[in-house]
Amino acid sequence: MSLLCLGFAPQTRLLARRLHSYIRMLTLASKNRHRHPRLLVGASAFRAAIAAACTVVLATAARAADASFNVQPLHSIQLAAEKFVRQQMPADAEGIIVTATELDSRLRLAQCAQPLRAAQVSGARLEARTSIGVSCRQGAEWTVYVPVTVESDIPVFVLRVPAARGTRITAADVATETRRVSGLAVGYVTDPRALEHHTVARPLPAGSLLTTDMLLADFIVRSGEEVTLVAATGGIEVRASGRALADGRDGSRIRVQNLNSLRVVEGTVDTDRVIHVTP
């Protein structure tokens, strides 16, 4: 009998085992009919019992199969996580690839009666790899955390030749290639103008993918040099003479002294020894 019901869902196997025990009892009764005539079961009744039991097993298996249609498709959960992450991307972002990790195929969740909700874990930042909570709040209540990766296909500069620390890189030293990088295209050198007024901060082998932290801006001013202080507010720009109190690279902040008021302020170094001071 166990062979007749082989392959059904686990919940029907218990019924099959019980039926098997019942059949054994009937068989023993048949063998001992001369001792217990009241337990004698005819062949037709025996077959009828088997048919009835298998009908119950088949019906149970059919109900289990029908129930599978009420399971939330795992693919829909992954799509919800990916859609949420894409919605967080900058409007002008291009070449972004968002991929949700495949969920365990053994996962069974009740079908949701409304569109799935997705959100970041509280306090978490959207990074190259992040976890997105996808949840159902109607018809069923569950939450699944889906790992999602963010990558970008961007044009970047790749060194053609090795570069020693302190050397300058020109457009002839780099090749433009499209690479897939982790996360958003942040921190990579993609504009040749970014190479100007910069030297290599550390030795780099050929084939290096150039990032902004590999380059060191030139010193624009030296301590003790006279500089021009520029303060702008409300559309009005005021200029004054000053003196640098520290060496300053392009874009760095240094302390300077106003030569007219002798007041010491802090400003951002720009080209041509100009210091932008915030009033």
Protein Blocks (a to p, Z undefined) as FASTA:
>chain_A
ZZmmgoiafklmmmmmmmmmmmmmmmmmmmmmmmmmmlpccfklmmmmmmmmmmmmmmmm
mmmmmmmmmpccfklmmmmmmmmmmmmpcfklghiacddddddfkbccdddfbdcddddd
ehiacdfbdcdddddfehiacdddddddddddddddddfbdcdehiacdfklpccddddd
ehjdehiafbfklmgopacfbdcdehiacdfklpccddfbdehiacdddddeehiacddd
dddfbdcdehiacddddfklopacdddddehhiacddZZ
